[in-house]
Amino acid sequence: MTTWTDHSTERPVSLTAASGIDRAAHHRLDEAWLAAAWSHPSTRCFVVSGGQVLVDETPEGRTELVTTPSFEAPLTEAHRYFLGVDENGVSYFALQKDSLPGRMDQSARPAGLREAGLLLSARDAGLMVHAVGLENWQRTHRFCSRCGERTIIAAAGHVRRCPACGAEHYPRTDPAVIMAVLDGRDRILLGRQVHWPEGRFSTLAGFVEPGESIEQSVRREVREEAGLTVGRVDYVASQPWPFPSSLMLGFQAHATSTDIVVDGDEIHEAHWFSRAELTEAFVSGRILPPYGISIAGRLIERWYGGPLPTRGAS
């Protein structure tokens, strides 16, 4: 999660502030440097397990990632991932475990990205996104896809190597497009997926297919899900989305047709909204906004012209 730019106007729009973490990828193969960093008294680490970490509340009411000095962890960790260095020279590592550690402090609790991503600082959220993405890939790619041999961890958690055939495997990232579709009357298209609760609407989205450009993917997904044709496609922003391994590519798409025909498989219903209609729907509670962590809300706000209204707002 990082600062992104509205490319249609070159105006910076903050999704979340820059994390302040330099991933320092040039250190990942330097075992001597990694060992020294791990043993340094300022180094911090945290456990990631099943996409969750421990978070805690500060006396001021902030939510923070629970980190500990590295010397409190075992000296040898097979699943120890180097995440980077902050502006003060503090190194950060994530430890992949089968379960989160117990805490004497009863206020600490496990949390996944959908909850914690909205509460943590940009630095902590960035560290968590990195760690969760690595953990999921590590857990699901333990064997070589070329020869079937069990692979070993390398590059501080960012590579898996096959000792049998020498193949190297890298973390998987699946590109997905998400788009605010507008028509000639400057209305926005919002749809409800079949498994969403009644009233929950958001922008359309889908995965990029092999041999397809991202612009082609936008047009295909809108056609498949809503039966609309799209002309101009403008890139807006991106967002890491490790649920489990996607990168969301945000767009504004301009429809050249307006007759909606939903596919019924992914999208249950879809409607055009003017700003006035969307305001009334949100304020009355007839429509629920997208989940707060998603870039979908930012895409809608970009069209809307500011923060979306909430239920009961005057």
Secondary structure, DSSP 8 states (H G I E B T S, - for coil): ---EEETTTTEEE-SS----EE--GGGTT-HHHHHHHHHSTT-EEEEEBTTBEEEEE-TTS-EEE--EEGGGS-S--TTEEEEEEETTS-EEEEEE-SS----SSTT-EEE-HHHHHHHS-HHHHHHHHHHHHHHHHHHH--B-TTT--B-EEEGGGTEEE-TTT--EE----EEEEEEEEE-TTS-EEEEEETTS-TTB-B-EEEE--TT--HHHHHHHHHHHHH---EEEEEEEEEEEETTTTEEEEEEEEEES-------SSSEEEEEEE-HHHHHHHHHHTSSB---TTSHHHHHHHHHHTSS---TT--
